[in-house]
Amino acid sequence: MAGKTLSAGKKLAYGIGDISQTTGFTVVSFFFLFFLTDAVGIDPRMAGYVLLIGKVWDAITDPAMGIISDRTHSKFGRRRLYMFWGSIPYAITFVLLWIKPDFLTPGTEFAYYAIVFVLHSTSLTIAIVPYNALSAELTQDYKERTSLFSYRMAFSILFGLVAAALPPLVRNTQPDRMTGYFVMGLVFSALVVIPMMITVASTREKFQASPKRMKSPKTFIKTLWQNRVFRIAALVFLLSWMTLDVVAAAMEYFITYVVQLKEMLPAVLGALFISSAMCLPIIVWLSNKFGKPKTYMMTMVYWAAVLSSLFFVPAHNPTPIFVVAILSGIGVAAIHVIPMALAADVVEIDEQVTGERREGIYFGIVTFTRKVATGLGLFLLGNALSFSGYIANAQQPESAISAIRAVVSFGPALILLVATYVASKYPLTAEEHAAIVEELEAKREGSLYA
């Protein structure tokens, strides 16, 4: 297949853009719920509603943004135009998340953070849905996409480490807690906008569809539902990231109130992300040898067992939590690479059936499923804390301790086992995908139809 190999430079140029998504996502996932409950003082149940509203709105706008970018033709391509303009308000609203304006009252705090989170989520959608779709346009090769995503996820994991380990350190440089959060927001807003600009300037789309051939959204939804491979890939993506986001949001509660070693949080998260980065080449090797679905299933069963052990981690002992963090690396690495790569491969199946390339709407739907699941998961986490008797900035009752233990161990492990079963049904092999791509290339060259 001529020209199927991307240069390392092109892979780096694409991958660096993920820093913008990862930084915003990681800081919000790990620290925003805790900020709302323990710094602002919002009830955990209401804080859960803030996250649910923002995520559901974000999810609704994802498919719409996919359709818009699919139908856009400009000298900047279909994707990069939105990546550029979306990243600017994405950075601004990121800063606004971490302040508590003086005019806020206990009755208006919920409204302020819900509105700002919705605006932040909308900006994220404008930038990230086209960015995700860009990957399917850079290469159509089954294995080359795994390599492309490994480059992207190397940045994701590396800056996931930065965005997980450094915010508490930046926050703690200020004597006032709220000032610390504001400074943290300013510092990390740079990582939210600059990398995306580099990707915009350094990449070009290869494959473009004519907007005249695009069918209506109603017709698309019908063909989407009929695409069994996509349904499976989207569900794997949903369950994988729901697990990761819920564990991330619960981790500061777990280390602060269960293990009672709050000062160790940056080091624990650092160990997790370093281990994940080191495991990326292993995931790529396993995927090339055994295929993406089998690699995913093996690593998720393993990680489910590792996560289950968190329920039994004792207080005041750092060793077990560090061991679990290091052993979790391969599971986190697999989730970063494989679900997105599976979803990207579905684009060619759709083009084979419809004659259209609709990366934007496909990745919009994929992102939609993740955000709905994550919003629901974080909403349930907030409710679990509230109903278990959680008290911000205080010694927790045993009911709250047990609830926190469960939401970082057995709960996520069960979701991973369900995801493993779903992945076992994924039917597309590397050979079948290669044959589809060859057929599509022949069609584009006019050998099968005018």
For each residue, the residues with C-beta under 8 A, 3 or more apart:
1: 4 140 141 434 437 438 441
2:
3:
4: 1 139 140 141 144
5: 139 141 144
6: 10 11 138 139 144 147 148
7: 10 11
8: 11 12 151
9: 12 13
10: 6 7 13 14 138 203
11: 6 7 8 14 15 147 148 151 152
12: 8 9 15 16 151
13: 9 10 16 198 199 202 203
14: 10 11 17 134 135 138 148 151 152 199 203
15: 11 12 18 148 151 152 153 154 155
16: 12 13 19 155 195 198 199
17: 14 20 21 83 131 152 195 196 198 199 200
18: 15 21 22 131 152 153 155 156 159 195
19: 16 22 23 155 156 159 191 195 196
20: 17 23 24 87 90 127 128 131 191 192 193 194 195 196
21: 17 18 24 25 124 127 128 131 156
22: 18 19 25 26 155 156 159 160 163
23: 19 20 26 27 159 162 163 188 191 192
24: 20 21 27 28 90 94 120 124 188 192
25: 21 22 28 29
26: 22 23 29 30 159 160 163 164 248
27: 23 24 30 31 32 94 163 167 184 188
28: 24 25 31 32 97
29: 25 26 32 245 248 249 374
30: 26 27 34 163 164 167 248 249 251 252 269
31: 27 28 34 35 167 168 252
32: 27 28 29 35 36 51 97 249
33: 36 37 44 47 48 51 249 378 381 382
34: 30 31 37 38 39 249 252 253
35: 31 32 38 39 40 98 181
36: 32 33 39 40 42 47 50 113
37: 33 34 40 41 42 43 44 47 382 385 390 392
38: 34 35 41 392 393
39: 34 35 36 100 177 178 181
40: 35 36 37 100 109 113
41: 37 38 106 109 392
42: 36 37 46 47 50 109 110 113
43: 37 46 47 386
44: 33 37 47 48 382 383 385 386 390 392
45: 48 49 382 383 385 386 387
46: 42 43 49 50 110 382
47: 33 36 37 42 43 44 50 51 382
48: 33 44 45 51 52 378 379 380 381 382 383 386
49: 45 46 52 53 110 114 379 382
50: 36 42 46 47 53 54 110 113 114 117
51: 32 33 47 48 54 55 117 375 378 379 382
52: 48 49 55 56 375 376 378 379
53: 49 50 56 57 114 117 118 375
54: 50 51 57 58 114 117 118 120 121 375
55: 51 52 58 59 121 371 372 374 375 376 378
56: 52 53 59 60 371 372 375
57: 53 54 60 61 118 121 122
58: 54 55 61 62 118 121 122 124 125 371 375
59: 55 56 62 367 368 369 370 371 372 375
60: 56 57 63 64 368
61: 57 58 64 65 121 122 125
62: 58 59 65 66 125 129 364 365 367 368 371
63: 60 66 67 217 361 364 365 368
64: 60 61 67 68 364
65: 61 62 68 69 82 125 126 129 130 360 364
66: 62 63 69 70 129 133 358 359 360 361 362 363 364 365
67: 63 64 70 71 217 220 360 361 364
68: 64 65 71 72 82 360
69: 65 66 72 78 79 82 129 130 133 360
70: 66 67 78 133 209 211 214 357 358 359 360 361
71: 67 68 211 214
72: 68 69 78 81 82 211
73: 78 208 211
74: 77 78 81
75:
76: 80 81 84 200
77: 74 80 81 204 205 208
78: 69 70 72 73 74 81 130 133 205 208 360
79: 69 82 83 130 131 133 134 137 205 360
80: 76 77 83 84 130 134 199 200 203 205
81: 72 74 76 77 78 84 85 130
82: 65 68 69 72 79 85 86 126 127 129 130
83: 17 79 80 86 87 127 130 131 134 196 199 200
84: 76 80 81 87 88 196 197 200
85: 81 82 88 126 127
86: 82 83 89 90 123 124 125 126 127 128 130
87: 20 83 84 90 91 123 127 192 193 196 197
88: 84 85 91 92 123 193
89: 86 92 93 119 123 126
90: 20 24 86 87 93 94 120 123 124 126 127 192 193
91: 87 88 94 95 189 190 192 193
92: 88 89 95 96 123 189
93: 89 90 96 97 116 119 120 123
94: 24 27 90 91 97 98 120 185 188 189 192
95: 91 92 98 99 182 185 186 189
96: 92 93 99 116 119 120 185
97: 28 32 93 94 113 116 117 120 185
98: 35 94 95 181 182 184 185
99: 95 96 178 181 182 185
100: 39 40 104 109 178
101: 104 112
102:
103: 108
104: 100 101 108 109 112
105: 108 109
106: 41 109
107: 110
108: 103 104 105 111 112
109: 40 41 42 100 104 105 106 112 113
110: 42 46 49 50 107 113 114
111: 108 114 115
112: 101 104 108 109 115 116
113: 36 40 42 50 97 109 110 116 117
114: 49 50 53 54 110 111 117 118
115: 111 112 118 119
116: 93 96 97 112 113 119 120
117: 50 51 53 54 97 113 114 120 121
118: 53 54 57 58 114 115 121 122
119: 89 93 96 115 116 122 123
120: 24 54 90 93 94 96 97 116 117 123 124
121: 54 55 57 58 61 117 118 124 125 371
122: 57 58 61 118 119 125 126
123: 86 87 88 89 90 92 93 119 120 126 127
124: 21 24 58 86 90 120 121 127 128
125: 58 61 62 65 86 121 122 128 129 367
126: 65 82 85 86 89 90 122 123 129 130
127: 20 21 82 83 85 86 87 90 123 124 130 131 196
128: 20 21 86 124 125 131 132 367
129: 62 65 66 69 82 125 126 132 133 360 363 364 367
130: 65 69 78 79 80 81 82 83 86 126 127 133 134 360
131: 17 18 20 21 79 83 127 128 134 196 199
132: 128 129 135 340 363 366 367
133: 66 69 70 78 79 129 130 136 137 359 360 362 363 364
134: 14 79 80 83 130 131 137 138 203 205 359
135: 14 132 138 145 148 149 152 340 344 359
136: 133 140 145 344 347 357 359 362 363
137: 79 133 134 205 206 207 208 357 359
138: 6 10 14 134 135 148 203 205 206
139: 4 5 6 144 145 148 206
140: 1 4 136 145 207 348 437 440 441
141: 1 4 5 144 145 434 437
142: 145 146 345 430 433 434 437
143: 146 147 288 430
144: 4 5 6 139 141 147 148
145: 135 136 139 140 141 142 148 149 341 344 345
146: 142 143 149 150 284 287 288 292 337 341
147: 6 11 143 144 150 151 284
148: 6 11 14 15 135 138 139 144 145 151 152
149: 135 145 146 152 153 336 337 340 341 344
150: 146 147 153 154 280 281 283 284 337
151: 8 11 12 14 15 147 148 154 155
152: 11 14 15 17 18 135 148 149 155 156
153: 15 18 149 150 156 157 280 333 336 337
154: 15 150 151 157 158 277 280
155: 15 16 18 19 22 151 152 158 159 195
156: 18 19 21 22 152 153 159 160 336
157: 153 154 160 161 273 276 277 280 332 333 336
158: 154 155 161 162 273 277
159: 18 19 22 23 26 155 156 162 163 191
160: 22 26 156 157 163 164 273 276
161: 157 158 164 165 269 270 272 273 274 276 277
162: 23 158 159 165 166 191
163: 22 23 26 27 30 159 160 166 167 188 191
164: 26 30 160 161 167 248 266 269 270 272 273
165: 161 162 168 169 266 267 269 270 273
166: 162 163 169 170 266
167: 27 30 31 163 164 170 171 184 188
168: 31 165 171 172 265 266
169: 165 166 172 173 266
170: 166 167 173 180 183 184 187 188
171: 167 168 174 177 180 181 183 184
172: 168 169 180
173: 169 170 180 183
174: 171 177 179 180 183
175: 179
176: 179 180
177: 39 171 174 180 181
178: 39 99 100 181 182
179: 174 175 176 182 183
180: 170 171 172 173 174 176 177 183 184
181: 35 39 98 99 171 177 178 184 185
182: 95 98 99 178 179 185 186
183: 170 171 173 174 179 180 186 187
184: 27 98 167 170 171 180 181 187 188
185: 94 95 96 97 98 99 181 182 188 189
186: 95 182 183 189
187: 170 183 184 190
188: 23 24 27 94 163 167 170 184 185 191 192
189: 91 92 94 95 185 186 192 193
190: 91 187 193 194
191: 19 20 23 159 162 163 188 194 195
192: 20 23 24 87 90 91 94 188 189 196
193: 20 87 88 90 91 189 190 196 197
194: 20 190 191 197 198
195: 16 17 18 19 20 155 191 198 199
196: 17 19 20 83 84 87 127 131 192 193 199 200
197: 84 87 193 194 200 201
198: 13 16 17 194 195 201 202
199: 13 14 16 17 80 83 131 195 196 202 203
200: 17 76 80 83 84 196 197 203
201: 197 198
202: 13 198 199
203: 10 13 14 80 134 138 199 200
204: 77
205: 77 78 79 80 134 137 138 208
206: 137 138 139
207: 137 140 357
208: 73 77 78 137 205 357
209: 70 213 214 356 357 358
210: 213 214
211: 70 71 72 73 214
212:
213: 209 210 355 356
214: 70 71 209 210 211 356 358
215: 219 220 223 354 356
216: 219 220
217: 63 67 220 221
218: 221 222
219: 215 216 222 223
220: 67 215 216 217 223 224 358 361
221: 217 218 224 225
222: 218 219 225 226
223: 215 219 220 226 227 350 353 354
224: 220 221 227 230 350 362 365
225: 221 222 231
226: 222 223
227: 223 224 230 231 346 349 350 353
228: 231 232 427
229: 232 233 345 346 349 426 427 428
230: 224 227 233 234 343 346 349 350 362 365
231: 225 227 228 234 235
232: 228 229 235 236 422 423 425 426 427
233: 229 230 236 237 339 342 343 345 346 366 426
234: 230 231 237 238 343 365 366 369
235: 231 232 238 239 369 419 422
236: 232 233 239 240 296 339 342 419 422 423 426
237: 233 234 240 241 339 340 342 343 366 369 370
238: 234 235 241 242 369 370 372 373
239: 235 236 242 243 373 415 416 418 419 422
240: 236 237 243 244 300 335 339 416 419
241: 237 238 244 245 335 339 370 373 374
242: 238 239 245 246 370 373 374 376 377 415
243: 239 240 246 247 335 412 415 416 419
244: 240 241 247 248 332 335
245: 29 241 242 248 249 374 377 378
246: 242 243 249 250 374 377 378 381 407 411 412
247: 243 244 250 251 307 408 412
248: 26 29 30 164 244 245 251
249: 29 30 32 33 34 245 246 252 377 378 381
250: 246 247 253 254 381 404 407 408
251: 30 247 248 254 255 265 268 269 408
252: 30 31 34 249 255 256 265
253: 34 250 256 257 258 385 390 404
254: 250 251 257 258 259 310 404 405 408
255: 251 252 258 259 261 262 264 265 268 321
256: 252 253 259 260 262 265
257: 253 254 260 396 400 401 404
258: 253 254 255 313 315 401 404 405
259: 254 255 256 264 313 314 315 316 317 318 321
260: 256 257 315 316
261: 255 264 265 316 318 321
262: 255 256 265
263:
264: 255 259 261 267 268 318 321
265: 168 251 252 255 256 261 262 268 269
266: 164 165 166 168 169 269 270
267: 165 264 270 271 322
268: 251 255 264 265 271 272 318 321 322 325
269: 30 161 164 165 251 265 266 272 273 325
270: 161 164 165 266 267 273 274
271: 267 268 274 275 322 325 326
272: 161 164 268 269 275 276 325 326 328 329 332
273: 157 158 160 161 164 165 269 270 276 277 332
274: 161 270 271 277 278 329
275: 271 272 278 279 325 326 327 328 329 330 332
276: 157 160 161 272 273 279 280 328 329 330 332 333 336
277: 154 157 158 161 273 274 280 329 333
278: 274 275 281 282 329
279: 275 276 282 283 329 330 332 333 334
280: 150 153 154 157 276 277 283 284 333 336 337
281: 150 278 284 285
282: 278 279 285 286 330 333
283: 150 279 280 286 287 295 299 330 333 334 337 338
284: 146 147 150 280 281 287 288 337
285: 281 282 288 289
286: 282 283 289 290 295 298 299
287: 146 283 284 290 291 292 295 337 338 341
288: 143 146 284 285
289: 285 286
290: 286 287 294 295 298
291: 287 294 295 429 430
292: 146 287 295 296 338 341 342 426
293: 296 297 342 423 424 426
294: 290 291 297 298
295: 283 286 287 290 291 292 298 299 334 338
296: 236 292 293 299 300 334 338 339 342 419 420 423
297: 293 294 300 301 420 423 424
298: 286 290 294 295 301 302
299: 283 286 295 296 302 303 330 331 333 334
300: 240 296 297 303 304 331 334 416 417 419 420 423
301: 297 298 304 305 416 417 420
302: 298 299 305 306 330 331
303: 299 300 306 307 328 330 331 332 334 416
304: 300 301 307 308 412 413 414 416 417 420
305: 301 302 308 309 413
306: 302 303 309 324 327 328 331
307: 247 303 304 310 324 328 331 408 409 412 413 416
308: 304 305 311 409 410 413
309: 305 306 312 313 320 324 409
310: 254 307 313 321 324 405 408 409
311: 308 405 406 408 409 410
312: 309
313: 258 259 309 310 317 320 321 324
314: 259 317 320
315: 258 259 260
316: 259 260 261
317: 259 313 314 320 321
318: 259 261 264 268 321 322
319: 322 323
320: 309 313 314 317 323 324
321: 255 259 261 264 268 310 313 317 318 324 325
322: 267 268 271 318 319 325 326
323: 319 320 326 327
324: 306 307 309 310 313 320 321 327 328
325: 268 269 271 272 275 321 322 328 329
326: 271 272 275 322 323 329
327: 275 306 323 324 330
328: 272 275 276 303 306 307 324 325 331 332
329: 272 274 275 276 277 278 279 325 326 332 333
330: 275 276 279 282 283 299 302 303 327 333 334
331: 299 300 302 303 306 307 328 334 335 416
332: 157 244 272 273 275 276 279 303 328 329 335 336
333: 153 157 276 277 279 280 282 283 299 329 330 336 337
334: 279 283 295 296 299 300 303 330 331 337 338
335: 240 241 243 244 331 332 338 339
336: 149 153 156 157 276 280 332 333 340
337: 146 149 150 153 280 283 284 287 333 334 340 341
338: 283 287 292 295 296 334 335 341 342
339: 233 236 237 240 241 296 335 342 343
340: 132 135 149 237 336 337 343 344 366
341: 145 146 149 287 292 337 338 344 345
342: 233 236 237 292 293 296 338 339 345 346 426
343: 230 233 234 237 339 340 346 362 363 366
344: 135 136 145 149 340 341 347
345: 142 145 229 233 341 342 348 349 428 433
346: 227 229 230 233 342 343 349 350 362 428
347: 136 344 350 351 357 358 359 362
348: 140 345 351 352 433 436 437 440
349: 227 229 230 345 346 352 353 428 436
350: 223 224 227 230 346 347 353 354 356 358 362
351: 347 348 354 355 356 357 358 440
352: 348 349 436 439 440
353: 223 227 349 350
354: 215 223 350 351 358
355: 213 351 443
356: 209 213 214 215 350 351
357: 70 136 137 207 208 209 347 351
358: 66 70 209 214 220 347 350 351 354 361 362
359: 66 70 133 134 135 136 137 347 362 363
360: 65 66 67 68 69 70 78 79 129 130 133 363 364
361: 63 66 67 70 220 358 364 365
362: 66 133 136 224 230 343 346 347 350 358 359 365 366
363: 66 129 132 133 136 343 359 360 366 367
364: 62 63 64 65 66 67 129 133 360 361 367 368
365: 62 63 66 224 230 234 361 362 368 369
366: 132 233 234 237 340 343 362 363 369 370
367: 59 62 125 128 129 132 363 364 370 371
368: 59 60 62 63 364 365 371 372
369: 59 234 235 237 238 365 366 372 373
370: 59 237 238 241 242 366 367 373 374
371: 55 56 58 59 62 121 367 368 374 375
372: 55 56 59 238 368 369 375 376
373: 238 239 241 242 369 370 376 377
374: 29 55 241 242 245 246 370 371 377 378
375: 51 52 53 54 55 56 58 59 371 372 378 379
376: 52 55 242 372 373 379 380
377: 242 245 246 249 373 374 380 381
378: 33 48 51 52 55 245 246 249 374 375 381 382
379: 48 49 51 52 375 376 382 383
380: 48 376 377 383 384
381: 33 48 246 249 250 377 378 384 385 407
382: 33 37 44 45 46 47 48 49 51 378 379 385 386
383: 44 45 48 379 380 386 387
384: 380 381 387 388 403 406 407
385: 37 44 45 253 381 382 388 390 400 403 404
386: 43 44 45 48 382 383 390
387: 45 383 384 403
388: 384 385 397 399 400 402 403 404
389: 396 397 399 400
390: 37 44 253 385 386 396 400 403
391: 394 395 396 397 400
392: 37 38 41 44
393: 38
394: 391
395: 391
396: 257 389 390 391 400 401 404
397: 388 389 391 400 401
398: 401 402
399: 388 389 402 403
400: 257 385 388 389 390 391 396 397 403 404
401: 257 258 396 397 398 404 405
402: 388 398 399 405 406
403: 384 385 387 388 390 399 400 406 407
404: 250 253 254 257 258 385 388 396 400 401 407 408
405: 254 258 310 311 401 402 408 409
406: 311 384 402 403 409 410 411
407: 246 250 381 384 403 404 411 412
408: 247 250 251 254 307 310 311 404 405 411 412
409: 307 308 309 310 311 405 406 412 413
410: 308 311 406 413 414
411: 246 406 407 408 414 415
412: 243 246 247 304 307 407 408 409 415 416
413: 304 305 307 308 409 410 416 417
414: 304 410 411 417 418
415: 239 242 243 411 412 418 419
416: 239 240 243 300 301 303 304 307 331 412 413 419 420
417: 300 301 304 413 414 420 421
418: 239 414 415 421 422
419: 235 236 239 240 243 296 300 415 416 422 423
420: 296 297 300 301 304 416 417 423 424
421: 417 418 424 425
422: 232 235 236 239 418 419 425 426
423: 232 236 293 296 297 300 419 420 426
424: 293 297 420 421
425: 232 421 422
426: 229 232 233 236 292 293 342 422 423
427: 228 229 232
428: 229 345 346 349 432 433
429: 291 432 433
430: 142 143 291 433 434
431: 434 435
432: 428 429 435 436
433: 142 345 348 428 429 430 436 437
434: 1 141 142 430 431 437 438
435: 431 432 438 439
436: 348 349 352 432 433 439 440
437: 1 140 141 142 348 433 434 440 441
438: 1 434 435 441 442
439: 352 435 436 442 443 448
440: 140 348 351 352 436 437 443 444
441: 1 140 437 438 444 445
442: 438 439 445 447 448
443: 355 439 440 446 447 448 449
444: 440 441
445: 441 442
446: 443 449 450
447: 442 443
448: 439 442 443
449: 443 446
450: 446
